[in-house]
Amino acid sequence: MRSLTPHDPEVDELEQAFYAAWRSGDLERLMSCWADDEEVVCIHPGGVRLVGLRAVRESFRELLGEGGVRMHVQQVQRNSGPGCSVHSVVERLEVMTGEGLRHAYLLASNVYVRTGQGWRLLVHHSSPANVEALAEITEQGHTLH
């Protein structure tokens, strides 16, 4: 699908701020990326659908309770329309185990909307990636769908 409107680089800046807040464990910075709207939605891997800023804030407070999360975004696919931008991304987590540093992968969709305060996150939905399929797609250089 082609974008209906040109991509706005401010959306990328907001996405970078969102993931930087994850890495630094900065709850206030992370929440400032969200739309000031009680209809925001967040679904963490294996979790329930969280609706509203209060529920989203509490979930991130728990996730960031022990500090930042070592997460990096890869393979961003953008689809933009008037006042809306949808990003499909691969989130690469770095996890320290007894066997050393390991990587886990998640597939996420981020929906951004233009508000009176600029671009803001309306929906974040993340789920576990099939690592074998992800490796095959990455090696072949195909876009994830």
C-alpha positions in Angstrom: 0.0 0.0 0.0 1.4 3.4 -0.9 1.1 6.3 1.5 -1.8 8.6 0.9 0.2 11.6 2.0 4.0 12.2 2.2 5.5 10.8 5.4 6.1 13.4 8.1 9.6 13.1 9.7 8.1 14.4 13.0 6.4 11.0 13.4 9.8 9.3 13.3 11.1 11.7 15.9 8.2 10.8 18.2 8.8 7.1 17.7 12.5 7.6 18.5 11.5 9.5 21.7 9.0 6.7 22.6 11.7 4.0 22.3 14.4 6.1 24.0 12.1 6.5 27.0 11.7 2.7 27.1 15.5 2.3 27.1 16.1 5.0 29.8 13.1 3.9 31.9 11.6 7.4 31.8 7.9 6.9 32.4 7.0 10.6 32.1 8.9 11.0 28.8 7.2 7.8 27.6 3.8 9.0 28.5 4.3 12.4 26.9 4.4 10.5 23.6 0.8 9.3 24.0 -2.3 11.2 22.8 -4.2 13.0 25.6 -7.2 10.8 24.9 -9.0 8.3 27.0 -9.4 6.1 23.9 -5.6 5.2 23.7 -5.0 1.5 23.4 -1.9 -0.6 24.4 -1.5 -4.3 24.1 1.7 -5.8 25.5 2.9 -9.3 24.4 0.5 -11.9 25.8 -1.4 -9.2 27.7 -4.9 -7.8 27.7 -6.1 -4.8 25.8 -5.5 -1.7 28.0 -7.7 1.3 27.2 -7.2 4.8 28.6 -4.2 6.7 29.8 -4.4 5.5 33.4 -4.3 1.8 32.4 -1.5 2.4 29.9 0.5 4.4 32.5 0.2 1.7 35.1 1.3 -1.0 32.7 4.4 1.0 31.8 5.1 1.8 35.5 5.2 -2.0 36.1 7.4 -2.7 33.0 9.9 0.0 33.8 9.9 -0.7 37.6 13.4 -2.0 37.5 14.8 0.5 35.0 14.9 0.7 31.2 14.3 -2.0 28.7 17.1 -2.6 26.1 15.0 -2.4 23.0 15.9 -1.3 19.5 13.6 -0.8 16.5 14.3 -2.4 13.2 12.6 -2.8 9.8 10.1 0.1 10.1 7.4 0.1 7.5 5.3 3.3 7.3 1.9 4.0 5.9 0.7 7.5 6.2 -2.6 9.2 5.5 -4.1 12.6 6.4 -3.5 13.0 10.1 -2.6 9.4 10.7 0.6 7.3 10.4 0.8 3.6 11.0 4.2 2.0 11.6 4.9 -1.7 11.6 8.2 -2.4 13.4 10.4 -5.2 14.7 11.4 -4.7 18.3 14.7 -6.3 19.2 15.1 -6.9 23.0 18.4 -7.5 24.6 18.0 -9.8 27.6 20.8 -10.9 29.9 20.4 -14.5 30.9 22.6 -17.0 32.8 24.0 -17.9 29.4 24.8 -14.4 28.5 23.2 -11.8 26.3 20.3 -13.1 24.2 17.9 -11.4 21.8 14.1 -11.6 21.7 12.0 -10.2 18.9 8.6 -8.7 19.0 6.4 -7.4 16.1 4.7 -4.1 16.9 2.2 -1.8 15.3 2.2 1.9 16.4 -0.6 4.2 15.3 0.1 7.9 15.4 -2.4 10.7 15.1 -1.9 14.4 14.5 -3.3 16.4 17.5 -3.3 20.0 18.6 0.0 19.2 20.4 1.6 17.6 17.3 1.9 13.9 16.5 1.0 11.5 19.4 0.8 7.8 19.8 -2.8 6.4 19.9 -2.2 2.6 19.7 0.8 0.4 20.5 0.3 -3.3 20.0 3.2 -5.7 20.4 3.3 -9.5 20.1 6.0 -12.2 20.0 7.7 -12.8 16.7 8.2 -16.2 15.1 12.0 -16.1 15.2 12.5 -18.6 12.4 10.2 -16.8 10.0 11.7 -13.4 11.0 15.2 -14.7 10.3 14.1 -16.0 6.9 12.4 -12.7 6.0 15.4 -10.7 7.2 17.9 -12.8 5.2 15.8 -12.5 2.0 15.3 -8.7 2.5 11.6 -8.8 2.2 9.2 -6.4 3.9 7.2 -7.8 6.8 3.4 -7.9 6.2 
